Amino acid sequence: MILKRPLASSAVTRLAKELHRDKPSPAAAALVRIAASSVQPAASRAFEALAEACEDPQAAGDVIYQCLLQCGGRQDEDDRTWSSVVAPLLLGGSPPRLVRFLDHDPVAGQPWTRPEGIVDQLMMCVSFDSPRRPALERFLSTTDQPLVLAKLVAEWSDDTFLPGRIVTDTAVANPHLDPSDWGRNVLLAVAKDRLDLLDFTQAGTVEAVVRGTQMSRADLADKYRRVLRALPPGVARERLCEIALLRTREAEEAIAAAIEAGFAPERQRDRVVFFYLTQQWDRYKAVDPDGELLYAAYLAVHHSADLRDHGLTWSIINVARRSGRPDPAVRYLEENPVSKSRESGRGRGPTGGYSSDYGSGGDYGGSAGWTGGSFHT
């Protein structure tokens, strides 16, 4: 939008009238852009019109939404829209205009201009690519507005993505955000030092803590690591050992925690596989000096009808190959030779895919866990 001073003031007057009509209008978006411009006195008049509209329950939702929409990321390099318009307009006053609107809970308006939609848009201003905005961070770190608190908590409940740095910092700092008020939120409970809220009889608790070790804040990541190393016996330790054998980004953290804390699966046969795949050779030799338990485990997985279990087969093969240790697959082939006709006809070994290149897999595990017992995912 190119503004000329002789026309700008007239445009602001007309746009301000549009704000208070019952039908949707682009007036609010235009006024936000004018208020963020350097054209005076039009910019000041536009800001005043927006402030007045925020006091009108019918117009406030649209104005606030448009303000936040134009700040939902790095849309202008100097962040002028936020610093000169949105922050003083929405976060100024006591209580701030934004809080007054959210507390009022108007029944009119489009879904995105209602309080829930406004809070959703507010969180876009603290997304992963958003600039640091001190006024907004102070607000989120101190507010007790229920809708805002609920949305902050929701950012910690995503099973795919960890909360961004701004959300993390503000949620940890906010004294009104009590994890016990929001159900079982493992990540948030650890971040807020409420370990009493953790239920280690649930495997999902350990899974969430392992995810927490990937947090961008080093001090928080260390909190989750310490929790992993202090897991109680039972379900928690068993699940940690299972995760250690999966080919995931978090597996290395699980391996490090289990080895440092001395954890191992409860069943002896599971321990053999765990020590072997994590290459804890002293502990492995102590429980399986002649390799018979590992071979029995290999056979059990090899004969499993569940194709997912064959990932563990490849893991054993790969570790044997890379560590120079006896390969149970080679022993199996020696004890169960494949006929020439079968070998030439199918081109596959009896391991369900075992070939000269040993298939694919990593040092520490396959796509599934131990079969026929507690070590199974």
Disulfide bonds with the S-S distance in Angstrom:
none
